Amino acid sequence: MQPLNKQTCEACQANAPKVSDEELAELIKMIPEWRAIVVDNIMQLQREFKFKNFKQAMVFTNQLAELAESEGHHPGILTEWGKVTVTWWSHSIKGLHRNDFIMAAKTDELINQA
Ligand SMILES: C[C@H](O)[C@H](O)[C@H]1CNC2=NC(N)=NC(=O)C2=N1
């Protein structure tokens, strides 16, 4: 299997399967800086990224927006002074799809390239 950051998102329909508990346990090991949280009964992946000012946080936010558009999968983004909180989940299935883990790995890659 290719590393998550080299995989691409597949179209996610409302009837697509959520990741199973077993898959979640395996996939989360590949993105150790992310935590699984539950908001309004929806499982999500979240990570905070720290920056030295607002401008740098905004640069990252815009890079992430480009990545999201290129993959057709979009995160929740909270941009603050020195911090960006990124949250991935699949709206269409109200939970976590493999796409979310791929996107979390690609988000990590953006930072590693910076
Ligand atoms: C039509 C379009 O591809 C869909 O609405 C996509 C867009 N981006 C998306 N992003 C996320 N995170 N979840 C979705 O279900 C989703 N759906």
The ligand as an SDF file (V2000), in Angstrom:
LIG
                    3D

 17 18  0  0  0  0  0  0  0  0999 V2000
  -19.7090   17.8220   -4.7610 C   0  0  0  0  0  0  0  0  0  0  0  0
  -18.4960   17.8160   -3.8820 C   0  0  0  0  0  0  0  0  0  0  0  0
  -17.5050   16.9810   -4.3860 O   0  0  0  0  0  0  0  0  0  0  0  0
  -18.8470   17.3650   -2.4760 C   0  0  0  0  0  0  0  0  0  0  0  0
  -19.8570   18.1740   -1.9470 O   0  0  0  0  0  0  0  0  0  0  0  0
  -17.6700   17.3110   -1.5460 C   0  0  0  0  0  0  0  0  0  0  0  0
  -16.8850   18.5830   -1.4240 C   0  0  0  0  0  0  0  0  0  0  0  0
  -15.9650   18.5580   -0.3080 N   0  0  0  0  0  0  0  0  0  0  0  0
  -16.2050   17.7840    0.7550 C   0  0  0  0  0  0  0  0  0  0  0  0
  -15.4250   17.8560    1.8080 N   0  0  0  0  0  0  0  0  0  0  0  0
  -15.6500   17.1380    2.8910 C   0  0  0  0  0  0  0  0  0  0  0  0
  -14.8230   17.2430    3.9270 N   0  0  0  0  0  0  0  0  0  0  0  0
  -16.7030   16.3070    2.9590 N   0  0  0  0  0  0  0  0  0  0  0  0
  -17.5560   16.1440    1.9430 C   0  0  0  0  0  0  0  0  0  0  0  0
  -18.5140   15.3650    2.0440 O   0  0  0  0  0  0  0  0  0  0  0  0
  -17.3210   16.9080    0.7740 C   0  0  0  0  0  0  0  0  0  0  0  0
  -18.0890   16.8100   -0.2800 N   0  0  0  0  0  0  0  0  0  0  0  0
  1  2  1  0
  2  3  1  0
  2  4  1  0
  4  5  1  0
  4  6  1  0
  6  7  1  0
  6 17  1  0
  7  8  1  0
  8  9  1  0
  9 10  2  0
  9 16  1  0
 10 11  1  0
 11 12  1  0
 11 13  2  0
 13 14  1  0
 14 15  2  0
 14 16  1  0
 16 17  2  0
M  END
$$$$
